[in-house]
């Protein structure tokens, strides 16, 4: 089935080459045109050259184009995948993280939640809105998939401005469950059925059952998971072992401890988070007291080192991401199930606001991606998640209206912020430091 698939941000070799690998392995997509777009011409050319050579060497039935002209790329698109960042990623990220801490705000990370998540969103959402404006003008029927973070804030703001856009947010955090549950429960993955849900990077395992007996497996998870996670190697040990073997540790093989908050949520709330302290802890005001700070720092140091390492062999390789299987499912009317997507709530989770982007399981058919209703979440988990509703709402409004005052309100309703003066000083400092990106706030 010939399609026009546009990869926006394709100059990133991890995203560009990885997604090309998934497309080239697809029989369903044979005959399609793949358009690579990036604002960095040198990075774009590198991915284009590798992709073109891969097609030529294997005589693959695909057409590959590349352009720095976004509107040209989007003409006639049937599927668009967005994976972008802006500016110097780590310099800006460290400002998001450290400046609020300097004023006494105890955020544990700074990428998706807390003040850091706000500033990250206020930088990255405007260019994504520009992309989506072009999509609405040039290919309004295209299916759009977002990989960029902070996922919840991006998707809510985009859907608020463009409610008709066929947008789905995708995140790979959910894959911790099929990786860990079979070992914890000593049974094959094929014998387990489970559901998870919540907000992106703030989701929990809600149900898990043994297929052969129909028995609830959650009591076994609660009994066995603490020992399983306690015995994982620390991230620092993992890195050291790999480097001693002469191997550069790959993100796909990562393991790390980083489970202090994770353990508290499981013990006190009774549900297993699907992600680690660095992400889950960004949303909780008392997380700083219990997270594994050493594990968070170990992971950040490794991730920065991995992203900035000299490139070795660049080649087409597949990923574990679900975007290409989902595209295939739409085209084949597969009715397949997906473990997690980020879509507007609209009643999928009863005890969270409808005007919120939630992370839920989904089904896929010729009409697109459809979230699976989860009913009401456990009250304690719903309470934690509900604390984010006003934060996300005000973030979207601050961006859409270009309002400094609403940005300050977004900080002041954030549970991680406990000081008016710290919030105001943090905002003033960040508006100066990141004036090139936040200058639209008045």
SVG drawing of the C-alpha trace seen along z (x, -y; Angstrom):
<svg xmlns="http://www.w3.org/2000/svg" viewBox="-17 -41 55 64">
<polyline fill="none" stroke="black" stroke-width="0.4" points="0.0,0.0 1.8,-3.1 1.8,-5.8 3.7,-9.1 5.3,-8.9 7.0,-12.0 9.6,-11.8 10.0,-15.2 13.3,-15.4 14.8,-12.7 18.3,-14.2 18.5,-12.4 20.2,-9.2 18.5,-7.2 15.0,-8.3 15.7,-8.6 17.7,-5.5 15.7,-3.4 12.3,-4.3 13.6,-3.7 14.7,-0.3 11.1,0.4 9.6,-0.8 12.0,1.1 11.1,4.3 7.3,3.8 5.7,5.7 2.5,3.6 4.3,0.4 6.2,1.6 5.9,-1.0 5.6,-3.9 7.5,-7.2 9.4,-8.2 10.2,-11.8 12.9,-12.8 12.7,-16.4 15.0,-18.2 16.1,-21.8 19.8,-20.7 20.9,-20.0 24.1,-18.2 22.4,-15.8 19.6,-15.2 22.0,-14.5 23.8,-11.8 20.5,-9.9 19.4,-10.3 22.7,-8.9 22.6,-5.9 18.9,-5.3 19.4,-5.6 22.3,-3.3 20.4,-0.7 17.5,-0.8 19.9,-0.6 22.0,2.3 18.9,4.4 16.8,3.2 14.0,2.3 10.6,1.1 10.6,-2.3 11.2,-5.9 13.3,-8.0 13.2,-11.8 14.8,-14.4 14.1,-18.2 14.6,-21.0 11.4,-22.5 8.7,-21.3 5.8,-22.4 7.2,-20.6 7.7,-17.5 4.1,-17.5 2.3,-17.8 0.2,-14.7 1.4,-13.1 -0.7,-10.2 1.3,-9.6 3.5,-12.1 5.9,-11.2 7.3,-14.0 10.4,-13.6 12.1,-16.9 14.1,-18.9 15.1,-22.5 18.4,-24.2 21.3,-22.6 19.4,-19.8 21.5,-19.1 22.4,-22.7 18.7,-23.7 17.7,-20.6 20.2,-21.2 18.8,-24.7 15.3,-23.3 16.5,-21.0 19.0,-23.1 17.6,-26.6 14.5,-25.7 16.6,-23.7 18.8,-26.8 15.7,-28.7 14.8,-25.8 12.3,-23.9 12.9,-20.2 12.3,-18.7 14.1,-15.4 14.7,-15.6 13.2,-18.3 12.1,-16.9 8.4,-16.2 6.9,-17.2 7.5,-20.0 9.0,-23.4 11.4,-21.7 8.6,-20.1 6.9,-23.5 10.0,-25.2 10.6,-22.2 7.0,-22.4 7.1,-26.2 10.2,-25.8 9.2,-22.8 5.4,-23.2 5.5,-26.4 7.5,-24.7 5.3,-21.6 2.2,-23.8 3.8,-25.3 4.3,-21.8 0.7,-20.9 -0.5,-24.1 1.2,-23.0 -0.3,-19.6 -3.8,-21.0 -3.3,-23.1 -1.5,-20.6 -2.6,-17.1 -5.4,-17.4 -6.4,-13.8 -2.9,-12.5 -2.4,-10.5 0.1,-12.2 2.3,-10.5 4.3,-12.4 7.5,-11.0 8.6,-14.3 8.5,-15.1 7.0,-16.3 4.3,-14.1 1.2,-15.1 1.8,-18.8 2.6,-18.7 -0.4,-16.5 -2.9,-18.5 -1.8,-21.8 -1.8,-20.6 -5.3,-19.0 -6.6,-22.2 -5.5,-24.2 -6.2,-21.6 -9.0,-19.4 -9.6,-17.7 -5.9,-16.6 -5.5,-12.8 -2.8,-12.9 -1.5,-10.0 1.4,-10.2 3.7,-7.2 6.2,-6.3 8.2,-3.2 8.1,-3.2 5.3,-0.6 7.8,2.1 9.1,2.4 6.1,4.6 6.6,7.3 10.3,7.3 9.9,7.6 6.5,9.3 7.4,12.8 10.5,13.0 8.7,11.6 5.8,14.1 7.9,17.0 5.6,17.5 5.9,16.8 4.6,13.5 2.1,15.4 0.4,16.5 -0.2,13.0 -2.8,10.4 -2.4,7.0 -3.5,3.4 -1.7,0.2 -2.8,-3.4 -2.6,-6.9 -0.6,-9.8 2.6,-9.6 5.6,-8.8 3.1,-8.6 1.3,-5.3 0.9,-2.2 0.1,1.5 -3.7,1.7 -4.5,5.4 -2.5,8.6 -3.9,12.1 -2.7,15.6 -4.3,16.7 -4.2,20.4 -6.1,20.1 -7.8,16.8 -6.3,16.0 -5.4,12.5 -1.6,12.3 -1.4,8.9 -0.9,10.5 2.1,12.3 3.4,9.1 3.1,7.3 4.9,10.2 7.7,10.8 8.4,7.4 10.4,5.8 13.0,8.6 13.2,8.6 13.9,4.9 16.2,4.9 18.5,7.4 18.8,5.6 22.4,4.3 22.9,0.6 23.2,-1.5 26.8,-2.4 27.7,1.3 26.1,2.0 28.1,-0.7 31.3,0.3 30.9,4.0 30.1,3.1 33.0,0.7 35.4,3.3 34.3,5.7 35.2,3.1 31.5,2.5 29.8,-0.9 26.5,-0.3 23.5,-0.6 20.2,-2.2 18.2,0.8 20.1,3.1 19.9,0.8 19.1,1.8 19.4,-0.4 18.2,-0.5 16.5,-3.9 13.6,-2.4 13.3,-4.3 10.0,-6.1 9.0,-3.1 9.1,-0.9 7.0,-3.4 4.3,-3.6 4.1,0.2 4.0,0.6 1.8,-2.3 -0.5,-2.6 -0.4,1.0 0.3,0.5 3.4,1.0 4.7,-2.0 5.7,-1.3 8.7,-3.7 11.5,-4.7 12.1,-7.4 13.4,-10.0 10.1,-10.2 7.5,-9.2 9.1,-11.5 8.8,-14.6 5.1,-14.8 5.1,-14.3 5.8,-16.9 7.3,-14.4 9.3,-12.4 12.6,-14.2 12.5,-12.5 12.5,-8.9 13.8,-8.8 17.1,-7.1 19.1,-10.3 22.3,-8.4 20.5,-6.2 18.9,-9.3 22.3,-11.0 23.9,-7.8 21.2,-7.5 21.5,-11.1 25.3,-10.9 25.1,-7.8 22.3,-9.1 24.2,-12.3 27.4,-10.4 25.5,-8.0 23.9,-10.9 27.2,-12.8 29.5,-9.9 31.4,-9.9 29.3,-8.0 30.5,-4.5 29.0,-2.6 25.8,-4.3 23.4,-1.8 19.7,-1.1 18.4,0.9 14.9,1.5 13.5,0.3 11.1,1.5 8.8,-1.5 5.2,-0.8 4.6,-3.5 5.1,-1.4 3.0,1.6 0.3,-0.9 0.5,-2.4 0.3,1.1 -2.7,1.8 -4.6,-1.2 -3.9,-0.2 -4.9,3.4 -7.9,2.8 -6.1,5.2 -8.1,4.5 -4.8,5.1 -4.3,4.2 -1.6,1.7 -0.4,1.6 -0.2,-2.2 -1.0,-5.4 -1.5,-9.0 -4.9,-10.4 -7.6,-12.8 -9.4,-11.3 -13.0,-11.8 -14.2,-9.4 -11.5,-6.8 -10.6,-7.3 -13.7,-8.1 -12.1,-9.9 -9.8,-12.2 -11.0,-15.3 -12.1,-14.7 -10.0,-17.5 -6.7,-15.8 -4.4,-13.6 -4.2,-10.2 -2.1,-7.1 -4.3,-4.0 -4.3,-0.8 -5.8,-1.1 -7.1,0.8 -6.2,0.0 -8.4,0.3 -8.9,-1.4 -10.4,-4.4 -7.4,-5.0 -6.3,-4.6 -8.9,-4.2 -8.3,-4.4 -9.7,-1.5 -11.9,-2.7 -10.4,-1.9 -13.2,-3.0 -12.2,-4.6 -8.6,-4.4 -7.8,-3.4 -8.5,-6.4 -4.9,-6.9 -3.5,-6.7 -6.2,-8.9 -5.4,-11.4 -1.8,-11.6 -2.7,-12.0 -5.4,-14.6 -2.8,-16.9 -1.5,-17.4 -4.7,-18.3 -4.5,-22.1 -0.8,-22.1 -1.4,-20.7 -4.3,-22.9 -2.5,-26.1 0.6,-25.0 -1.5,-24.7 -3.2,-28.1 0.1,-29.8 1.6,-28.6 -1.4,-29.3 -1.9,-32.8 1.8,-33.6 1.1,-34.6 3.8,-35.0 1.0,-35.3 -0.5,-32.0 3.0,-30.4 3.5,-31.7 0.1,-30.2 1.1,-26.9 4.1,-26.9 2.0,-28.0 -0.5,-25.1 2.2,-22.5 2.5,-20.3 6.3,-20.3 6.4,-24.1 6.0,-25.2 7.1,-28.8 5.7,-31.8 9.0,-33.7 10.8,-30.6 8.3,-30.3 8.5,-33.9 12.3,-34.0 12.6,-30.8 10.4,-32.1 12.2,-35.4 15.6,-33.7 14.4,-31.2 12.8,-33.9 16.3,-35.6 18.3,-32.4 16.0,-31.0 14.9,-34.3 15.5,-32.9 12.8,-30.3 10.5,-31.9 10.4,-35.5 6.9,-35.1 5.6,-35.1 4.4,-38.5"/>
</svg>
